[in-house]
Amino acid sequence: MRFSSPGFIIHGMPIDYEHPVEDLVRKRYSCRTYANENLDSFFERALGKAASNIGLGLLGEKAVFQVVNKPAAADHRFAGYGLIKGARSFIVGRLTKSERSYESYGYLLEQLVLKATDLGLETVWVGYFHPEFFEEVNLAENEIFPAAVVVGRAAPRIRLKDHIVRAYVQAGQRQPWTQLFFDGDFRTALAESAAGSYAGPLNMVRLAPSSGNTQPWRVVKEKDKPVFHFFRKKVKKAYALRRLHDVDIGIAMAHFELGARQSGQEGEWKVVRSEITPLPPEVEYRWTWLGRPEDVRAHR
C-alpha cells in the first residue's frame, strides 16, 4: 500500500511512501558509519525520481535536488572532522534565496530523507561540510546550499566514535511535550488531549532531526482553532549564525504537514502577523499552519 500526500510538495508531484510516514519518522536515525559503497542503481533511480518531482519551495523558490556518488576514501574531503565514515552517496540541492529559503530547503530535503528511509536506507543531515566537494552543485549567487544528506547502507559494525557522538548529543532524547507546544500563548503548555487529531503531527515534530539535537522549534496553537504558529528559538549561536536552526524549522514543518495530511487534516503554510505576546527570550515567529475552518470543533 502506498501512502501519498496530495499537494504536499508545492507546485510539484507528491512523493509516494510505501509505509506510513509516522513509522518512517520513528525508524529514521542519524547514521554516521556507512558501508563505504555507492548506492545500488535501484535506490539511486528511486531517490532521483523523487528528487525530480520536487518543484518549488514554500515561497515559490526554485529548487533542484539530486543524488551524487563519490569515490572511496572521500570522508575527509567531504567534512574534515571525522565524525562520518564510509560516506559515498549524498543528496544535495540548491534553492533560490528568499526571506524563508533556509526553511524551504529543510522542508523539501526532509521529504527525500523520509523517502530514503522508506527504501530501507540510512541517512544523516550534515550542516558543516566543504561545498567545493560537490562540484555537481553549480551554485549561483542567488542560491543557497546550506546542508547535505549522506545516504546509504549502514556498516555492519558501528564505530565507537558513532556511539560517543550519539551519546554526546543525546540522539535518542527529545524535550518534553510541555516545553515545545503551547496553548494560546507561551504561558500555557498545550495538553496533548487539547491538540485533538493534531497530536500525531505534533509528536512527529518532536521526533524531527535537528542540528546537534537542539530542537529549536516552539509551536503555539490558537485556542479552538486548527491554527498552529511555528517559532524558532536560538539554542546555539553557531547554528543560528549558519542558519541551521532555520533549516531545522523547515524539517519540523515537513513532519507536521505530512502527519496532518495523512490523518486527513488539510491546510496550508502562511507567514502572518503574529500577535502572540510576550515572546520568551531568543524566540522569533516564522510560519503558521492554517487548518480548515470546519475542523474547529474537532480541536476544542
N, C-alpha and C positions, 0 to 999 in steps of 0.2 A: 504494500500500500504506500502511495506517495503522499507526502504532506507538503502541499504548496501553499504559498501565502499570496493570494491575489492582490496585485497592486502594491506589494511591499517595496519593490525597487522602483523608485520614482523614474518615470519615463524609460523603463526597461522591462525586461521579462522577469517573471517570478522565478525564483530558484526552487526547484523541487528537492525535497528531502525524503529519503526512504524511511526515516524514523521520526517519531515525534521530536520537535525541537527541544522540549523540556528534557528529554532523555539525552540529547546531544549536549546541551548545556551542562548537565551533570557529569557526562562522560569526559568532556574536554578537560585537559590539564596542560600545564606548561611543561613540555618535554624539552630537555636540554642535551640529551645524549642520543644521537641518531646512528643508524646502521651504516653510514658512510657510503651510500649508494643513491643514484638518481632515481627519481620516480619511475615506476613502471609506466609504459606508454598508455595503458588504460586509465590510470589515475591522472596522468598529465592531460589526456584528452578531456576527461570528465571535469577537471578543475578549469581547464582552458575554456570549455564550453560555458560553464557557469560564469567565468570572468567576462566572457564576451557578451553575456546577457545584461551586465550592469550598464546602465545608461548614465543618468545624471545624479548629482548629489542632492542634498536636502534643499539647497537654494538654487538648483539648476546648474551647478558646477559640472563641467565636462570631466568624466573620469575614465581612465584607461588602466586596467589591471591585467597582469599576465603572470604565467608560471615560467621561471627560468631555472635551468640546471647549470651547475658549476662542476669543474673537475675536483678530484680528490685533494685533500690537504688544503682546503680553502678556508678553514676556520679562522686562522689568524688574520688573513687579509679581509675577511668579512667584518669582524667586530674588534678583534685585537685584545679582548680582555679574558679570553679563555673559558668563559662560562658555558659556551655551547661547543659541543664536539660532534664531528661527523656530519655536519650540515652540508648538503649537496643540492637541495632543491628549495626554492623560495617563491613566495607570492609577493609581488611588488606592484606598485602603482604610482600614478601621478594624477593630480587633480588641480583644476584651475583655482586660483585664490579667490576667497570671498571672506565676508565677515565671520562666517562659521565653517570655513573649509576644513579645518582640522577635525571638527566633529563629523562632518560629512565623510571624511576619509575613514575614520574609525567605524562609522555606521555601515559603510559599504564593505570594507575589508573584513569585518567580523562575519558577514554573511558567508564569505568564502572560507573563513576559518571553520564555521559550523558545517559547511559542505564537505570540507576535508575530513572532519570528524565523522560525518555521515558515511564517508567512504572507508572508514576504518583507519585513517591516518592520524599521526600526532602532529602537533603544531606548537609554536611558541612565538609570541609577539616580541619584536626587538625594536627599541626606540633609539639605541645607541649603536651606530654602525658606520662604516665608511661608504658614503654614497657613491664614490668613484668605483667601488667594487662592482656595481651594477651598471655597466656601460649600456645595457639594453634599455635603461630608463633615460630617454632623451628629454631631460627636464628643461622646460622653457622658463623664462624669467617670471612669468605669471603663474607658475605651477608650484605645487608642494609635493614632497616625498618624505613625510615625517616618520614613517615606520615601515618595517618589512616583517614578513612572517616566514619562519622556517617551517617546512612541511616535509614529512617523510615517515619512514618506519622507525620506531624506537629500537635502539641497540638491545641485544639480548641481555646484556648486563648494564645496569645503570651505574655510572661513576659515583664514587663517594662525594665528589665535588657537587654533583647534582643534588644529592640528598642534603648536603650542607646548605646550598643556596635555598632550597625549598624550606628548610627549617628556619633559615635566617629571615626570609620574607613571610614566614608563616603561611605558605601557599594554600594550605587546606583550611585556613581560618577566614571567617567573614565577620564583619561587625554586626552587632545585634540589630534586628529589625527596627527597634525603637530609636536607634541612633542615625538611621538612614531615611526613614519615612515619617512624614508628619501630616497632621490633620488641620487644615485651615491656615496654620501659621507654624513658625518654628518653636512655639511654646508648648505645643501639644503633640505628643507622639501618636502616630496612626496605629490604631489597633488592627491586627490582621483581619479580624472579623468585619471591620468597617470598610475594608478595601473591596469587599464583595468579590465579583469574578475577576477583579484585577489583582487579587492576592498572588495568583500564579505568576503573572507577568512581573510583579514587583520582586518576587523571590528569584526570578531569572535575572533581574537587575543585580540583586545582591550577590549572585554567583558569577557575575561577569568578571573577566580578567581585567587587570589594571596595572599600571606602571608600579613596580615594587609592591603590588597588592595593597596600594594606598586607598582604593575605593573612594574616589573623590566626589562621588555623586550624592546629592541630597534631593529628595523629592517631596513636594508638598501637594497633597490632594485637596481640591476645593470641596467644602462640605456639600453633601447631597448632589454632587455633580461628578461625572466621569471625566474630570479635568485634572491633569497632573502637571505641575510645574517642576522642571528639572533645573537644579542649581549645581554649580561647580564649587567645591571647596578646595582651596590651595592647601595641600597637605605637605608637600615637599617642594622647596623653592626650585631645585634643579629641574624637576619635572614640569613645574609651571613655566619656567623660562623657555624650555624646549617645546612647549605647547602639548606635552604628552598627556597632561590632565584633560585637555580638550579632546584629544583622541579617545581617551577613556570614556568621556561622556558620550561620544558617538557610539562606542561599543555597547554601553548600557542602554542607549536608545534602541539599538538594533534588537537587543534581547527583549526589551519591553514590547516593542511593536510586534515582533514575531509571536511572543506569548499571547498578546492581546488578540491578534488576528486569528490564531489557531484556536482560541477559546470563543471566537465569534464576536469579538468586540472591534468594531470598525472605528476609525478615527484618522486624524492627520496631525502632522507636526507644524507648529507655527511659532514664530517669535512675536510675543505680545508684550504689552506694557504691564509688567508685574507690579501689583500693588501690595504684595506681601511684605509686611514690616513687623518688627525690626529684623534685619538680617544678622545672623551670627558673624563673628569676625572671619575674614577671608572667604566669604561666601558670595557668589555672584550668580545672578539669573542667566540661564542660557536658552532653554526651549520649553514649549508647552505642548502636551498631547491633549487634543480636543476630541473627546469621545462623542458618540451620538447623543443628542438630547434625549432620545427616547430611552436611554439607558439609566436615566437619573434615578428612578425608583429602585433599580437593582443595586444601587451603590449607596443607599442611605444606611 
